[in-house]
Amino acid sequence: MRPITILVAIASVAIVLQAAEAVTGGWQPIKNLKDKHVREIAEFAVITYDSGLGPRIEPLKLVSVDGGETQIVEGTNYKLLVTATPANESVAAGGDMYQAIVYESLSNVKKLVSFIPWD
Ligand SMILES: *[C@@H]1O[C@H](CO)[C@@H](O)[C@H](O)[C@H]1NC(C)=O
């Protein structure tokens, strides 16, 4: 097979797998938590959460993404466990864990569904 044919074959398999997931609608663990897009989703969650805070509350900054699952639903739901710390405190202080749920539509519009302390 020529390389282009192989690529098309791989893409077709990926589409079939996604379609299968769409039917089941189950949560799938995110294999690569360092993925750039996963990090973007986590940053979006923290920034959006911060934008809803009162002026006297120190905003959070993202430290790390520690766990996550996705669910295919006419788009994707991301359920992430993140560590975040108040922006005026050093990362060395440790930070706290939060569970963030973000919905991303098929046209990549993100919406923060929930952001709650996690322990
Ligand atoms: C960070 O800011 C909050 C709220 O403004 C304040 O209560 C807290 O003492 C500050 N922490 C540090 C390490 O400056």
The ligand as an SDF file (V2000), in Angstrom:
LIG
                    3D

 14 14  0  0  0  0  0  0  0  0999 V2000
   -3.4600   36.1950   48.1370 C   0  0  0  0  0  0  0  0  0  0  0  0
   -4.5970   37.0230   47.9680 O   0  0  0  0  0  0  0  0  0  0  0  0
   -5.6230   36.7670   48.9200 C   0  0  0  0  0  0  0  0  0  0  0  0
   -6.8360   37.6030   48.5280 C   0  0  0  0  0  0  0  0  0  0  0  0
   -6.4720   38.8380   48.0220 O   0  0  0  0  0  0  0  0  0  0  0  0
   -5.0920   37.1080   50.3130 C   0  0  0  0  0  0  0  0  0  0  0  0
   -6.1040   36.8640   51.2850 O   0  0  0  0  0  0  0  0  0  0  0  0
   -3.8810   36.2250   50.5980 C   0  0  0  0  0  0  0  0  0  0  0  0
   -3.3180   36.5750   51.8350 O   0  0  0  0  0  0  0  0  0  0  0  0
   -2.8320   36.3970   49.5050 C   0  0  0  0  0  0  0  0  0  0  0  0
   -1.7670   35.4420   49.7040 N   0  0  0  0  0  0  0  0  0  0  0  0
   -0.4750   35.7750   49.6190 C   0  0  0  0  0  0  0  0  0  0  0  0
    0.5120   34.6600   49.7840 C   0  0  0  0  0  0  0  0  0  0  0  0
   -0.1230   36.9230   49.3700 O   0  0  0  0  0  0  0  0  0  0  0  0
  1  2  1  0
  1 10  1  0
  2  3  1  0
  3  4  1  0
  3  6  1  0
  4  5  1  0
  6  7  1  0
  6  8  1  0
  8  9  1  0
  8 10  1  0
 10 11  1  0
 11 12  1  0
 12 13  1  0
 12 14  2  0
M  END
$$$$
